[in-house]
Amino acid sequence: MVQVVAAILERDGRILIGQRKPGQSHPLQWEFPGGKVEPGETPEQALARELEEELAIGAAAGVEIARYPYQYPGRDRIELIFFRVESYTGQPQNLVFQAMRWEPAQGLASFDFVEGDREFLEAFTGGNRAGSH
């Protein structure tokens, strides 16, 4: 089963989220930075690599805070692994997203997140449903 890591970066009480580009799968939906664990990588190594590729930050390290299987319609089942990122070097820059925002945790439910992130989001924000930012 393919594993996918997602990073929860927090700064001044706000969480970093990215909006997918129009040409990608799940166009213009929001997600947490991250991506697929490549063969031979641990989830922790994938987290560091993905954050360097997407945000230009280095040496990212975190603690796993959630994990569950998910299956998008017509796709193979994946395992989503969420990490609270506790340290990194540099300042996050938008290298891959349509838009990138720091949002208060309680406001995340108003964004249209990719379906796989919604179970985590509901637990993280106390059960509010996603809207249509």
N, C-alpha and C positions, 0 to 999 in steps of 0.2 A: 504494500500500500504506500502510495506517495505521501510523504509528510510535507506540510507547509507550515513555516514559522511566521508568527505575527508579533510585532514589537509594540509594546505600550510604553511610549516615551512621555514622561511627564515633566513639565517645567512651570513653576509658579502656579500650580493647581490646574494647568491646562494639559490636554492630551494631544499629541501630534497625529493628524489624519491626512490621508492623501486621496485625491479624486482621480479615478482612472481616466485615461484619454479616450476620445470618441472612437478610435479604431480598435481598441482592445476589447476582449471579452468583458462583459459587464460594464459597458461604456458609461462614463460619467458617474458611476456609483463610487461611494467612499469606502475606504479600507484602512487598516493599519499597515504601516510599512512592513515588508517581509517578502517571502517567496518560498519556492520549493527547496527542499533539502536534496542536494545532488548526491549521486552514488559515492560512497566512501566518506561522506561528511556526517558529522553529528549535528543534531539540531542547533546546538550552541555555535558550532562553526558556521552553519548556514546563516544564523542570525547575524553574526559579525560580517560575513561576506555580503549579504543582502543589504545591510544598512550602509556599508561602504559604497555599494553600487547605486543605491537609491538616494542616499542622503549625504554622501561624502563625509561620513563620520567613521572614525577608526576605533579599533579595540573595544567594540561594543560587547558588553556582558550583562547578563540578566538572570532572573530567577523564573523558572516555569511557574505560571499561575493557573493555567487551565489547559486541558487537552480533551478533544473529542473527535469522533469520526463524523464526516459529512459527505454527502453525495449530491452534486448538482445534477439536474435532469440530463440524461444522456451521456454522463461522464462517469469515469471510474471513481470509486470511493477514495477519499483522502482522509488524512488525519491532520487536524489543525492543532497547532501547539502555540500557545500564547505566552510571551515572556514579558515581565516587567523589567525594562532596561534600567539598570541601576548605575551604569558608568559607560562613558565613551569619551573619545577625544574629538576635538573640533566642534563646529557649529553645524547643525542640520541645514542642508541646502536642498532645494528641489531639483533633482536631476531627471526624474522620470514621470512625475505626475502632471495632470492638467492643472491642478491647484493643490496647495498644501496649506493647512491651517492648524493653529493651536487653539483648541476649544475646551471649555470647561466640561468635566465629565458629565455633569447633569444636563448639558446641552447636546450630547452626542446622539441622543434618541431622535432628534429632529432631522438628522441627516439620513439620506437613502444609502445605507450600507449594503455591501454585497451580502447575499443571503447566508453564506458560511460564517460570517462574523456576528450574525444577529443573536445567536444563542449566547455567545460570550457577552455581547453588548447588553443584553437583557439582564444577565446576572451582575455585570459590572455596574450598571446604572440603576439597578433596582426594579427592573421590569417594565420600563417605558418602551413603547413601540417606536420603531423607526418611522420617520416622516419623509419629506421630499426636498431636502436642501439641494 
